[in-house]
Amino acid sequence: MNIETFGFGDQFTLNDAFELLNCHVVKKGDEKKSESTIEVIGFVAGVITLNDEIEVMIKFPKELVQLTKSGFSDNITLLEMT
């Protein structure tokens, strides 16, 4: 008998997720737009545990996105605020 589990090898830890709180982000592909418009910039607004997996909530001006660690790293770029 072979049991496969999905999504449990690469998850946020609570510390990882809490360190991202209030960080500014953009969706991948919108990095250049973030220099000229605020409409594409979001921030990590919360942390949620759902089905034993930690996810982050990202608030953009027109939407709220909930992502796992793999979804975050595949779709989101952290902005360095100077």
C-alpha positions as a Markdown table, in Angstrom:
| # | Residue | x | y | z |
|---|---|---|---|---|
| 1 | Met | 0.0 | 0.0 | 0.0 |
| 2 | Asn | 1.4 | 3.4 | -1.0 |
| 3 | Ile | -0.1 | 6.6 | 0.3 |
| 4 | Glu | 0.8 | 9.9 | -1.4 |
| 5 | Thr | 0.4 | 13.2 | 0.3 |
| 6 | Phe | 0.3 | 16.5 | -1.6 |
| 7 | Gly | 1.4 | 19.9 | -0.4 |
| 8 | Phe | 2.9 | 18.9 | 2.9 |
| 9 | Gly | 6.6 | 19.0 | 1.9 |
| 10 | Asp | 6.8 | 22.7 | 1.2 |
| 11 | Gln | 4.6 | 24.7 | 3.6 |
| 12 | Phe | 4.8 | 27.9 | 5.5 |
| 13 | Thr | 5.8 | 27.6 | 9.1 |
| 14 | Leu | 4.1 | 30.1 | 11.5 |
| 15 | Asn | 7.3 | 32.1 | 11.8 |
| 16 | Asp | 7.7 | 32.3 | 8.0 |
| 17 | Ala | 4.2 | 33.4 | 7.5 |
| 18 | Phe | 4.3 | 36.0 | 10.3 |
| 19 | Glu | 7.5 | 37.4 | 9.0 |
| 20 | Leu | 5.7 | 38.3 | 5.8 |
| 21 | Leu | 2.9 | 40.3 | 7.5 |
| 22 | Asn | 2.7 | 43.8 | 6.2 |
| 23 | Cys | 5.3 | 43.1 | 3.4 |
| 24 | His | 4.5 | 44.7 | 0.1 |
| 25 | Val | 4.1 | 42.4 | -2.9 |
| 26 | Val | 3.1 | 42.3 | -6.6 |
| 27 | Lys | 2.0 | 39.5 | -8.8 |
| 28 | Lys | 4.7 | 38.1 | -11.0 |
| 29 | Gly | 4.7 | 39.9 | -14.3 |
| 30 | Asp | 3.6 | 43.2 | -12.7 |
| 31 | Glu | 7.0 | 44.1 | -11.3 |
| 32 | Lys | 7.6 | 46.9 | -13.8 |
| 33 | Lys | 4.1 | 48.3 | -13.4 |
| 34 | Ser | 4.7 | 48.7 | -9.6 |
| 35 | Glu | 7.2 | 51.4 | -10.4 |
| 36 | Ser | 4.5 | 53.6 | -12.0 |
| 37 | Thr | 1.2 | 52.6 | -10.4 |
| 38 | Ile | 0.0 | 51.7 | -6.9 |
| 39 | Glu | -2.9 | 49.7 | -8.3 |
| 40 | Val | -0.8 | 46.5 | -8.6 |
| 41 | Ile | 0.8 | 46.6 | -5.2 |
| 42 | Gly | -0.6 | 44.5 | -2.4 |
| 43 | Phe | 0.4 | 43.6 | 1.2 |
| 44 | Val | 0.3 | 40.5 | 3.3 |
| 45 | Ala | -2.6 | 41.2 | 5.5 |
| 46 | Gly | -3.1 | 37.9 | 7.4 |
| 47 | Val | -2.2 | 34.4 | 8.2 |
| 48 | Ile | -4.7 | 31.5 | 8.2 |
| 49 | Thr | -4.6 | 27.8 | 9.0 |
| 50 | Leu | -6.8 | 25.8 | 6.7 |
| 51 | Asn | -6.8 | 21.9 | 6.6 |
| 52 | Asp | -3.6 | 21.8 | 8.6 |
| 53 | Glu | -1.8 | 24.1 | 6.1 |
| 54 | Ile | -0.7 | 27.6 | 6.8 |
| 55 | Glu | -1.6 | 30.2 | 4.2 |
| 56 | Val | -1.2 | 33.9 | 3.8 |
| 57 | Met | -3.9 | 36.4 | 2.9 |
| 58 | Ile | -2.8 | 39.2 | 0.4 |
| 59 | Lys | -4.8 | 42.3 | 0.0 |
| 60 | Phe | -4.6 | 44.0 | -3.4 |
| 61 | Pro | -6.6 | 47.2 | -4.1 |
| 62 | Lys | -9.3 | 45.2 | -5.9 |
| 63 | Glu | -9.1 | 41.7 | -4.5 |
| 64 | Leu | -8.1 | 39.5 | -1.6 |
| 65 | Val | -5.9 | 36.5 | -2.4 |
| 66 | Gln | -5.2 | 33.4 | -0.2 |
| 67 | Leu | -2.1 | 31.4 | -1.0 |
| 68 | Thr | -0.1 | 28.5 | 0.2 |
| 69 | Lys | 3.7 | 28.7 | 0.2 |
| 70 | Ser | 4.0 | 27.1 | -3.2 |
| 71 | Gly | 1.3 | 29.4 | -4.6 |
| 72 | Phe | 3.1 | 32.4 | -3.1 |
| 73 | Ser | 6.5 | 31.5 | -4.5 |
| 74 | Asp | 5.0 | 30.7 | -8.0 |
| 75 | Asn | 2.8 | 33.8 | -8.3 |
| 76 | Ile | 4.1 | 36.6 | -6.0 |
| 77 | Thr | 7.2 | 38.8 | -5.9 |
| 78 | Leu | 8.2 | 40.6 | -2.7 |
| 79 | Leu | 8.9 | 44.3 | -3.1 |
| 80 | Glu | 11.9 | 45.8 | -1.3 |
| 81 | Met | 10.7 | 49.1 | 0.2 |
| 82 | Thr | 13.5 | 51.6 | 0.7 |
